[in-house]
Amino acid sequence: MPDEQVIERLKAIVGPAGFIDDAKELEPFLTEWRGLYRGATPLMLLPSSTGQVSEILRLCSESAVGVVPQGGNTGLAGGAIPGLDGSAEQVLISTSRMNRVRELDQKNYTVTVDAGCILADIQQLVSEYDLLFPLSLAAEGSCQIGGNISTNAGGTNVLRYGNTRDLVLGLEVVLPDGRILNELRGLRKDNTGYDLKQLFIGAEGTLGIITAATLKLFPAPVSTATAWLGVADPAAAVRLYALARKQVGDELVAFELMPQLAIDMVVENLPGCRNPLDGVQPWHLLMELANARSQGETEHQLLDFLDRCMQESLVADGIVASSEAQRQALWRVRHGISEAQKKAGASIKHDISVPVSKMPEFLERAGVLVEQHMPGVRPVPFGHLGDGNLHFNLTQPAAMSSAEFLEHWEPLNRIVHELAVEMGGSFSAEHGIGALKAAELERLASPVRMQLMRAIKAAIDPAGIMNPGKVLRER
């Protein structure tokens, strides 16, 4: 545990309202959402300003105290949990009190916000000015923008707008020694040397603490049209996707793939949800168009496209949302899959990406391999087919206990991850590395990549105080 004098000095920096040291009050912040990790810390600090973060890191650097940043604690790789070895040697820093909107520049289409701002609050704020911040994911009601940036969050709009990395124009970051890097510029073009902000996007708090960001905004769509479709197999889904890109172009903002098993789990475990289609379909697609034309024109464009899909026998059944309430109900089914799977039994989850063209082959080969390893295992692959990212999740066989199933975590991970990498893909598409996949990174990344990453870490955080053991394991 850090020296008691250091603890008291840290408390003094943030004041009486800026820390939690009671064990019961700390409990919710020490458990990862899926329950895979349980950590320990003597203290959580809740700074209210960049200046306070700077003082905290300066003191922690001088005292060799490990620091773990935490946003909304919605991550899925254990990256925001301190003291995973149970030692309580690290302090936790929450940015939740840093939630100011610093500037909204409507003419520049940018907003500058503190790291602790909730994603949904940013979306709502800019929507009042007919603007759009397009990052969207299931946890948007509780995740914080600093955490989204630190993990380079993906979500359902990557197809049109890109990952979080593509939506950040500037950052303010406190470095491990307390220095403040202020790069809060709302510029689309800036070729003045290295693009330093990119080092911190996706670094999961291992190089510094993001305290503010300037984000890229877009005109809010005037109209949206959403369809839920039944298709025979992933190959048909990929053909349909290619046709959609050709016919509607960048107006296609979402293209999500789900198996019937995922829909069954949602209907069974989430009250108020039902199968959008009348009958059973092997695979389901949720696609959405958005543009600046009238609602009628957008719906007509979608119907024309679906008519062509029916003519080419790509769609077996489908519906088009006739109201915003129906649209939200469709998205509720899609966003509810993870929650429903959690209630359906133990699961081993994967976050893979491969080129879209190779997704049918990946799903076929992965399904065969996991079935050979564990007969009766239930694959639940779903997610963002349009950008080549699926969550290839596995639910325990009906006749197997959760404990027995979870004993196969490592071999099943190895099967799925190695296949993705073999096919030119990634074993971590949008969830990050954290603690969960640090060993896999060492195993599957090239030696040159690992050497460069360690060199960057050593240059910026030579004392190794920032989120120790995450992404890069200690040697």
Buried (B, 14 or more C-beta within 10 A) or exposed (E): BBEEEBBEBBBEBBEEEBBBEEEEEBEEBBBBBBEBBBBBBBBBBBBBBBBBBBBBBBBBBEBEBBBBBBBBBBBBBBBBBBBBEEEBBBBBBBBBBBBBBBEBEEEBBBBBBBBBBBBBBBBEBBEEEEBBBBBBBBBBEBBBBBBBBBBBBBBBBBBBBBBBBBBBBBBBBBBBBBEBBEBBBBEEEEEEEEEEBEBBBBBBBBBBBBBBBBBBBBEBBBBBBBBBBBBBEBBBBBBBBEBBBEBBEEBBBBBBBBBBBBBBBBBEBBEEBEBBBEEEBBBBBBBBBBBEBEEEBBBEBBEEBBEBBBEEEBBBBBBBBEEEEBBEBBBEBBBBBBBBBBEBBBBBBBBBBBEBEBBBBBBEBBBEBBEEBBEEBBBBBBBBBBBBBBBBBBBBBEEBEEEEBBEBEEEBBBBBBBBBBEBEBBBBBBBBBBBBBBEBBEEBBEEEEEEEBEEBBEEBBEBBBBBBBBBBEEE
